[in-house]
Amino acid sequence: MRGAAPVAHETLRPLVFVPGWVALAVVPFVAGLELSPVLQYVPLVASALLLGLPHGAVDHLAVARTRGRRPDLWAIGRVVALYTVVGGAYAVAWFLAPAVAFALFIFVTWFHWGQGDLYTLVVLADADHLRTPVQRLAVVVVRGGLPMLVPLLAFPEWYRRVAVTLVGRFAPDAVAALSPAFRPDVRLGLAIAYSAVVVATLSVGYARATDSAPWRLDAAETFGLVAFFALVPPVLAIGVYFCLWHSLRHIARLLLVDDAATAALGEGDSTAAFARFARDAAPLTLVSLALLAGLALLVPNPPETVPEWVGLYLVFIAVVTLPHVVVVTIMDGEQRIWA
């Protein structure tokens, strides 16, 4: 489907970029209406069925398709084994050392969400200013830090509350180990270091760009996301970003390794392409929800309130994110994203 790929890219670009940009513009004004805490959880709750959880539910097909092969039982079985071993070990870590598991969740998600934006910039935005592996690693640090670090700097008490909610399902006292991250001097040091990386990354990119349009897109999205996460309460901001930014961009990547979806996009039929994704993702999305219900029965402190259920959902997302990152990293290697 090589001939369909350029047209597929053109079809996907507005569908992938515009919803996230609209969210950056609109959600801060909605947040200014002082939404109740329960309403702020709505995007995260919705992500269990819409875009968020489903975006990782095609991993069993993704690696084979990226290699240009039809997924067979052996290929699917290897991914299932990966999830069982890696995800299972990480789930056990939440019971044994929940504070450490929470910190790992932050760092893994930081890398993965930056990794997702790197692919989008390189493949869909044709960012020629990202020429070296060092530059691309810097982009991962910058883009992943936007949803993972900026809320800590702007809303430390909200961030602490989320940490307490997640870790508290397993051992409420364990969250004390995370206290240094919330100290003003630590947050100031992180802000200075992160700002320096942002400025350096964009400056080097500007110096190396032969086409300024992708660099301008990169810079605009970076500063737009800084403002977004600095202004919008973290639970609402992360929920919106997870669905309309990260997950949507990864789904676009999945469509481009699926020959049938790429062919539909090449004909301008985005509905058929996304319907194919929904069909592929539905079985494991339902399995994931069943596993989430099982986790609720196993944790020492079962959830009762909406925030506690969302906290447990985030723990489950953490567990499946680790093997998901392995799958996406394999895709990166096959598609030479770091080359």
Summary of the structure (lengths in Angstrom):
residues: 339
radius of gyration: 19.6
end to end distance: 23.0
largest distance: 57.6
contacts: 1138
relative contact order: 0.19
helix: 83%
strand: 0%
